[in-house]
Amino acid sequence: MDHVEFDREPPRNLTALVMAFGGWIDAGRAATGALQHLVSDLPATRLACIDPEDFFVFTQERPQVRLRPDGSRDIQWPRSEFFAWSPGDGRDGLLLFSGPEPHERWQTYTKAFLDVADRCGVKRIVSIGALLAGAPHTRPVRVTGRCTDDASRALLEAWGIYHRPTYEGPTGISSVVLDAAEKRGIDHVGFMGQAPHYLQGSENPAAIHALVTYVARLLHLSPDMSQFADAIQEFRKHCDQAVAKDRATREHVRQLEKEYDATAGEEPQALSEELDSDKLMQEVEEFLRKQREGGAAS
């Protein structure tokens, strides 16, 4: 198969695929973090990888050097990896994918990706992601869902998270993959979480937990979630300490809390690419400007 290297002969009964791309829709590293948690917890083993050579600009997604115990070095290239899990009781298994968003040849990449899915028997793709949003770290992470089939829509509506796509504009690789998958007759469900825009560089365990929770509910999985309580508590404590240092930041978070609370119980807020990106970036730039200037002393 072009551009794909298999570690072994793939199973033919991996009927669901969970995918997470790094980059634009991986705010707080929530999507790739959720995927990694599922791979580790199930546990799933690596099945295949997409050769990065034809799809990445290595000055943008640089390979990493790692030292071995004997002092020699390994070069690790950007990893676009598939993992397989079978429950071992005759039920269908699960295919999982994690990788950075490619830079080039998206249609060729998409074909290679979906050829792997077809070979493994995938009938439905579950896409997970997270975007920066005007969301306070002090509140539960909001997730919205979208889908292509009526049964999934009824489920998402019952959970109160269904959102009909209305966005038109620039998009990411996950949308390209899902569009091509639909043309192949593969259904898909998408979960998109919110991560606070003022915490751009931080891994967000609360957002990871939210995405894992919805994937597990959808696919009837029972992952170990015990590690998240302490991680979320510690994360919020550090966020509280950082916010407390600057009055402008505190006021900004309070305003976000008021807006969050005012919309509690309403129709799911537009997420995914449906966010007003221009308005959000203006807020981010203003927030960062105040941080650079030191804000107002408390």
Contacts in CASP RR format, 6 or more apart in sequence:
PFRMAT RR
TARGET T0000
AUTHOR 0000-0000-0000
METHOD contacts of the structure
MODEL  1
MDHVEFDREPPRNLTALVMAFGGWIDAGRAATGALQHLVSDLPATRLACI
DPEDFFVFTQERPQVRLRPDGSRDIQWPRSEFFAWSPGDGRDGLLLFSGP
EPHERWQTYTKAFLDVADRCGVKRIVSIGALLAGAPHTRPVRVTGRCTDD
ASRALLEAWGIYHRPTYEGPTGISSVVLDAAEKRGIDHVGFMGQAPHYLQ
GSENPAAIHALVTYVARLLHLSPDMSQFADAIQEFRKHCDQAVAKDRATR
EHVRQLEKEYDATAGEEPQALSEELDSDKLMQEVEEFLRKQREGGAAS
1 112 0 8 1.000
1 115 0 8 1.000
1 116 0 8 1.000
1 119 0 8 1.000
2 112 0 8 1.000
3 50 0 8 1.000
3 51 0 8 1.000
3 54 0 8 1.000
3 55 0 8 1.000
3 108 0 8 1.000
3 109 0 8 1.000
3 112 0 8 1.000
4 48 0 8 1.000
4 49 0 8 1.000
4 50 0 8 1.000
4 51 0 8 1.000
4 112 0 8 1.000
4 115 0 8 1.000
4 116 0 8 1.000
5 48 0 8 1.000
5 49 0 8 1.000
5 51 0 8 1.000
6 47 0 8 1.000
6 48 0 8 1.000
7 46 0 8 1.000
7 47 0 8 1.000
7 48 0 8 1.000
7 49 0 8 1.000
8 47 0 8 1.000
10 47 0 8 1.000
10 48 0 8 1.000
10 84 0 8 1.000
10 116 0 8 1.000
10 119 0 8 1.000
10 120 0 8 1.000
11 84 0 8 1.000
11 86 0 8 1.000
11 93 0 8 1.000
11 120 0 8 1.000
12 119 0 8 1.000
12 120 0 8 1.000
12 121 0 8 1.000
13 86 0 8 1.000
13 92 0 8 1.000
13 93 0 8 1.000
13 121 0 8 1.000
14 84 0 8 1.000
14 85 0 8 1.000
14 86 0 8 1.000
14 92 0 8 1.000
14 93 0 8 1.000
14 94 0 8 1.000
14 95 0 8 1.000
14 120 0 8 1.000
14 121 0 8 1.000
14 122 0 8 1.000
15 92 0 8 1.000
15 93 0 8 1.000
15 121 0 8 1.000
15 122 0 8 1.000
15 123 0 8 1.000
15 124 0 8 1.000
16 92 0 8 1.000
16 93 0 8 1.000
16 94 0 8 1.000
16 95 0 8 1.000
16 122 0 8 1.000
16 123 0 8 1.000
16 124 0 8 1.000
16 125 0 8 1.000
16 126 0 8 1.000
16 219 0 8 1.000
17 94 0 8 1.000
17 95 0 8 1.000
17 96 0 8 1.000
17 97 0 8 1.000
17 117 0 8 1.000
17 120 0 8 1.000
17 122 0 8 1.000
17 124 0 8 1.000
17 125 0 8 1.000
17 126 0 8 1.000
18 35 0 8 1.000
18 38 0 8 1.000
18 94 0 8 1.000
18 95 0 8 1.000
18 96 0 8 1.000
18 97 0 8 1.000
18 125 0 8 1.000
18 126 0 8 1.000
18 128 0 8 1.000
18 215 0 8 1.000
18 219 0 8 1.000
19 35 0 8 1.000
19 96 0 8 1.000
19 97 0 8 1.000
19 98 0 8 1.000
19 125 0 8 1.000
19 126 0 8 1.000
19 127 0 8 1.000
19 128 0 8 1.000
19 174 0 8 1.000
19 177 0 8 1.000
20 26 0 8 1.000
20 31 0 8 1.000
20 32 0 8 1.000
20 33 0 8 1.000
20 34 0 8 1.000
20 35 0 8 1.000
20 97 0 8 1.000
20 98 0 8 1.000
20 99 0 8 1.000
20 127 0 8 1.000
20 128 0 8 1.000
20 129 0 8 1.000
21 31 0 8 1.000
21 32 0 8 1.000
21 98 0 8 1.000
21 99 0 8 1.000
21 100 0 8 1.000
21 101 0 8 1.000
21 129 0 8 1.000
21 172 0 8 1.000
21 173 0 8 1.000
21 174 0 8 1.000
22 29 0 8 1.000
22 31 0 8 1.000
22 32 0 8 1.000
22 98 0 8 1.000
22 99 0 8 1.000
22 100 0 8 1.000
22 101 0 8 1.000
23 100 0 8 1.000
23 101 0 8 1.000
24 101 0 8 1.000
24 131 0 8 1.000
24 172 0 8 1.000
25 31 0 8 1.000
25 129 0 8 1.000
25 130 0 8 1.000
25 131 0 8 1.000
25 172 0 8 1.000
25 174 0 8 1.000
25 192 0 8 1.000
25 272 0 8 1.000
26 32 0 8 1.000
26 129 0 8 1.000
26 130 0 8 1.000
27 129 0 8 1.000
27 130 0 8 1.000
27 131 0 8 1.000
27 132 0 8 1.000
27 133 0 8 1.000
27 193 0 8 1.000
27 194 0 8 1.000
27 195 0 8 1.000
27 200 0 8 1.000
27 204 0 8 1.000
27 207 0 8 1.000
28 130 0 8 1.000
28 195 0 8 1.000
28 199 0 8 1.000
28 200 0 8 1.000
28 201 0 8 1.000
28 202 0 8 1.000
28 203 0 8 1.000
28 204 0 8 1.000
28 207 0 8 1.000
29 203 0 8 1.000
29 204 0 8 1.000
29 208 0 8 1.000
30 128 0 8 1.000
30 129 0 8 1.000
30 130 0 8 1.000
30 193 0 8 1.000
30 195 0 8 1.000
30 204 0 8 1.000
30 207 0 8 1.000
30 208 0 8 1.000
30 210 0 8 1.000
30 211 0 8 1.000
31 128 0 8 1.000
31 129 0 8 1.000
31 130 0 8 1.000
31 211 0 8 1.000
32 98 0 8 1.000
32 99 0 8 1.000
33 203 0 8 1.000
33 208 0 8 1.000
34 128 0 8 1.000
34 208 0 8 1.000
34 211 0 8 1.000
34 212 0 8 1.000
34 215 0 8 1.000
35 96 0 8 1.000
35 97 0 8 1.000
35 98 0 8 1.000
35 128 0 8 1.000
36 98 0 8 1.000
37 208 0 8 1.000
37 212 0 8 1.000
37 223 0 8 1.000
38 44 0 8 1.000
38 96 0 8 1.000
38 212 0 8 1.000
38 215 0 8 1.000
38 221 0 8 1.000
38 223 0 8 1.000
39 83 0 8 1.000
39 96 0 8 1.000
39 98 0 8 1.000
41 223 0 8 1.000
41 224 0 8 1.000
42 85 0 8 1.000
42 94 0 8 1.000
42 221 0 8 1.000
42 223 0 8 1.000
43 85 0 8 1.000
44 83 0 8 1.000
44 84 0 8 1.000
44 85 0 8 1.000
44 94 0 8 1.000
44 96 0 8 1.000
45 83 0 8 1.000
45 84 0 8 1.000
45 85 0 8 1.000
46 81 0 8 1.000
46 82 0 8 1.000
46 83 0 8 1.000
47 82 0 8 1.000
47 83 0 8 1.000
47 84 0 8 1.000
47 95 0 8 1.000
47 120 0 8 1.000
48 81 0 8 1.000
48 82 0 8 1.000
48 116 0 8 1.000
49 79 0 8 1.000
49 80 0 8 1.000
49 81 0 8 1.000
49 82 0 8 1.000
50 80 0 8 1.000
50 81 0 8 1.000
50 109 0 8 1.000
50 112 0 8 1.000
50 113 0 8 1.000
52 61 0 8 1.000
52 77 0 8 1.000
52 78 0 8 1.000
52 79 0 8 1.000
52 80 0 8 1.000
52 102 0 8 1.000
54 104 0 8 1.000
54 105 0 8 1.000
54 108 0 8 1.000
55 80 0 8 1.000
55 102 0 8 1.000
55 103 0 8 1.000
55 104 0 8 1.000
55 105 0 8 1.000
55 108 0 8 1.000
55 109 0 8 1.000
56 78 0 8 1.000
56 100 0 8 1.000
56 102 0 8 1.000
56 103 0 8 1.000
56 104 0 8 1.000
57 103 0 8 1.000
57 104 0 8 1.000
58 78 0 8 1.000
60 103 0 8 1.000
61 78 0 8 1.000
61 100 0 8 1.000
61 103 0 8 1.000
63 75 0 8 1.000
63 76 0 8 1.000
63 77 0 8 1.000
63 78 0 8 1.000
64 75 0 8 1.000
64 76 0 8 1.000
65 73 0 8 1.000
65 74 0 8 1.000
65 75 0 8 1.000
65 76 0 8 1.000
66 73 0 8 1.000
66 74 0 8 1.000
66 75 0 8 1.000
66 76 0 8 1.000
67 73 0 8 1.000
67 74 0 8 1.000
68 74 0 8 1.000
78 99 0 8 1.000
78 100 0 8 1.000
79 98 0 8 1.000
79 99 0 8 1.000
79 100 0 8 1.000
80 97 0 8 1.000
80 98 0 8 1.000
80 99 0 8 1.000
80 100 0 8 1.000
80 102 0 8 1.000
81 97 0 8 1.000
81 98 0 8 1.000
81 99 0 8 1.000
82 95 0 8 1.000
82 96 0 8 1.000
82 97 0 8 1.000
82 116 0 8 1.000
83 95 0 8 1.000
83 96 0 8 1.000
83 97 0 8 1.000
83 98 0 8 1.000
84 93 0 8 1.000
84 94 0 8 1.000
84 95 0 8 1.000
84 96 0 8 1.000
84 120 0 8 1.000
85 93 0 8 1.000
85 94 0 8 1.000
85 96 0 8 1.000
86 93 0 8 1.000
86 94 0 8 1.000
87 93 0 8 1.000
94 219 0 8 1.000
95 116 0 8 1.000
95 117 0 8 1.000
95 120 0 8 1.000
95 122 0 8 1.000
97 113 0 8 1.000
101 172 0 8 1.000
101 173 0 8 1.000
102 109 0 8 1.000
102 173 0 8 1.000
106 173 0 8 1.000
106 176 0 8 1.000
107 176 0 8 1.000
107 180 0 8 1.000
109 173 0 8 1.000
110 173 0 8 1.000
110 176 0 8 1.000
110 177 0 8 1.000
110 180 0 8 1.000
111 180 0 8 1.000
113 177 0 8 1.000
114 177 0 8 1.000
114 180 0 8 1.000
114 181 0 8 1.000
114 184 0 8 1.000
114 186 0 8 1.000
117 125 0 8 1.000
117 181 0 8 1.000
117 186 0 8 1.000
118 184 0 8 1.000
122 186 0 8 1.000
123 186 0 8 1.000
123 187 0 8 1.000
124 186 0 8 1.000
124 187 0 8 1.000
124 188 0 8 1.000
124 189 0 8 1.000
125 177 0 8 1.000
125 178 0 8 1.000
125 181 0 8 1.000
125 186 0 8 1.000
125 187 0 8 1.000
125 188 0 8 1.000
125 189 0 8 1.000
126 188 0 8 1.000
126 189 0 8 1.000
126 190 0 8 1.000
126 191 0 8 1.000
126 215 0 8 1.000
126 218 0 8 1.000
126 219 0 8 1.000
127 174 0 8 1.000
127 177 0 8 1.000
127 178 0 8 1.000
127 188 0 8 1.000
127 189 0 8 1.000
127 190 0 8 1.000
127 191 0 8 1.000
128 190 0 8 1.000
128 191 0 8 1.000
128 192 0 8 1.000
128 211 0 8 1.000
128 215 0 8 1.000
129 174 0 8 1.000
129 190 0 8 1.000
129 191 0 8 1.000
129 192 0 8 1.000
129 193 0 8 1.000
129 211 0 8 1.000
130 192 0 8 1.000
130 193 0 8 1.000
130 194 0 8 1.000
130 195 0 8 1.000
130 204 0 8 1.000
130 207 0 8 1.000
130 211 0 8 1.000
131 192 0 8 1.000
131 193 0 8 1.000
131 194 0 8 1.000
131 195 0 8 1.000
131 271 0 8 1.000
131 272 0 8 1.000
131 273 0 8 1.000
131 275 0 8 1.000
132 195 0 8 1.000
132 196 0 8 1.000
132 197 0 8 1.000
132 200 0 8 1.000
132 280 0 8 1.000
132 284 0 8 1.000
133 193 0 8 1.000
133 194 0 8 1.000
133 195 0 8 1.000
133 196 0 8 1.000
133 197 0 8 1.000
133 271 0 8 1.000
133 275 0 8 1.000
133 280 0 8 1.000
134 194 0 8 1.000
134 196 0 8 1.000
134 197 0 8 1.000
134 256 0 8 1.000
134 259 0 8 1.000
134 280 0 8 1.000
134 283 0 8 1.000
135 141 0 8 1.000
135 142 0 8 1.000
135 194 0 8 1.000
135 195 0 8 1.000
135 196 0 8 1.000
135 197 0 8 1.000
135 256 0 8 1.000
135 260 0 8 1.000
136 196 0 8 1.000
136 253 0 8 1.000
136 256 0 8 1.000
136 257 0 8 1.000
136 260 0 8 1.000
137 196 0 8 1.000
137 199 0 8 1.000
137 204 0 8 1.000
137 206 0 8 1.000
137 235 0 8 1.000
137 236 0 8 1.000
137 239 0 8 1.000
137 253 0 8 1.000
138 236 0 8 1.000
138 239 0 8 1.000
138 240 0 8 1.000
138 253 0 8 1.000
138 257 0 8 1.000
139 257 0 8 1.000
139 260 0 8 1.000
139 261 0 8 1.000
140 206 0 8 1.000
140 210 0 8 1.000
141 193 0 8 1.000
141 194 0 8 1.000
141 195 0 8 1.000
141 204 0 8 1.000
141 206 0 8 1.000
141 207 0 8 1.000
141 209 0 8 1.000
141 210 0 8 1.000
142 193 0 8 1.000
142 194 0 8 1.000
142 268 0 8 1.000
142 269 0 8 1.000
142 271 0 8 1.000
143 161 0 8 1.000
143 191 0 8 1.000
143 192 0 8 1.000
143 193 0 8 1.000
143 194 0 8 1.000
143 210 0 8 1.000
143 211 0 8 1.000
143 214 0 8 1.000
143 271 0 8 1.000
144 161 0 8 1.000
144 162 0 8 1.000
144 163 0 8 1.000
144 191 0 8 1.000
144 192 0 8 1.000
144 193 0 8 1.000
144 268 0 8 1.000
144 269 0 8 1.000
144 270 0 8 1.000
144 271 0 8 1.000
144 272 0 8 1.000
145 156 0 8 1.000
145 161 0 8 1.000
145 162 0 8 1.000
145 163 0 8 1.000
145 189 0 8 1.000
145 190 0 8 1.000
145 191 0 8 1.000
145 192 0 8 1.000
145 268 0 8 1.000
146 156 0 8 1.000
146 162 0 8 1.000
146 163 0 8 1.000
146 164 0 8 1.000
146 165 0 8 1.000
146 189 0 8 1.000
146 190 0 8 1.000
146 192 0 8 1.000
146 272 0 8 1.000
147 153 0 8 1.000
147 156 0 8 1.000
147 162 0 8 1.000
147 187 0 8 1.000
147 188 0 8 1.000
147 189 0 8 1.000
147 190 0 8 1.000
148 182 0 8 1.000
148 187 0 8 1.000
148 188 0 8 1.000
148 189 0 8 1.000
149 187 0 8 1.000
152 187 0 8 1.000
152 189 0 8 1.000
152 218 0 8 1.000
153 162 0 8 1.000
155 218 0 8 1.000
156 162 0 8 1.000
156 189 0 8 1.000
159 214 0 8 1.000
159 217 0 8 1.000
160 268 0 8 1.000
161 191 0 8 1.000
161 214 0 8 1.000
161 268 0 8 1.000
162 268 0 8 1.000
163 268 0 8 1.000
163 270 0 8 1.000
163 271 0 8 1.000
163 272 0 8 1.000
163 274 0 8 1.000
165 272 0 8 1.000
165 274 0 8 1.000
166 270 0 8 1.000
166 274 0 8 1.000
167 272 0 8 1.000
167 273 0 8 1.000
167 274 0 8 1.000
169 273 0 8 1.000
170 273 0 8 1.000
171 273 0 8 1.000
172 273 0 8 1.000
175 273 0 8 1.000
178 188 0 8 1.000
178 190 0 8 1.000
181 188 0 8 1.000
182 188 0 8 1.000
189 218 0 8 1.000
191 211 0 8 1.000
191 214 0 8 1.000
191 215 0 8 1.000
192 271 0 8 1.000
192 272 0 8 1.000
193 207 0 8 1.000
193 210 0 8 1.000
193 211 0 8 1.000
193 271 0 8 1.000
194 207 0 8 1.000
194 271 0 8 1.000
195 204 0 8 1.000
195 207 0 8 1.000
196 204 0 8 1.000
196 239 0 8 1.000
196 256 0 8 1.000
197 280 0 8 1.000
197 283 0 8 1.000
197 284 0 8 1.000
197 287 0 8 1.000
198 249 0 8 1.000
198 252 0 8 1.000
198 253 0 8 1.000
198 284 0 8 1.000
198 287 0 8 1.000
199 239 0 8 1.000
200 284 0 8 1.000
202 235 0 8 1.000
202 239 0 8 1.000
204 235 0 8 1.000
205 228 0 8 1.000
205 231 0 8 1.000
205 232 0 8 1.000
205 235 0 8 1.000
206 228 0 8 1.000
206 232 0 8 1.000
206 235 0 8 1.000
206 236 0 8 1.000
208 228 0 8 1.000
209 225 0 8 1.000
209 228 0 8 1.000
209 232 0 8 1.000
212 223 0 8 1.000
212 225 0 8 1.000
213 225 0 8 1.000
215 221 0 8 1.000
216 222 0 8 1.000
216 223 0 8 1.000
242 249 0 8 1.000
243 249 0 8 1.000
243 250 0 8 1.000
243 253 0 8 1.000
244 250 0 8 1.000
244 298 0 8 1.000
245 298 0 8 1.000
246 290 0 8 1.000
246 291 0 8 1.000
246 294 0 8 1.000
246 295 0 8 1.000
246 296 0 8 1.000
246 298 0 8 1.000
247 295 0 8 1.000
247 296 0 8 1.000
247 297 0 8 1.000
247 298 0 8 1.000
248 287 0 8 1.000
248 290 0 8 1.000
248 291 0 8 1.000
248 294 0 8 1.000
248 295 0 8 1.000
248 296 0 8 1.000
249 287 0 8 1.000
249 290 0 8 1.000
249 291 0 8 1.000
249 295 0 8 1.000
250 298 0 8 1.000
252 287 0 8 1.000
263 269 0 8 1.000
END
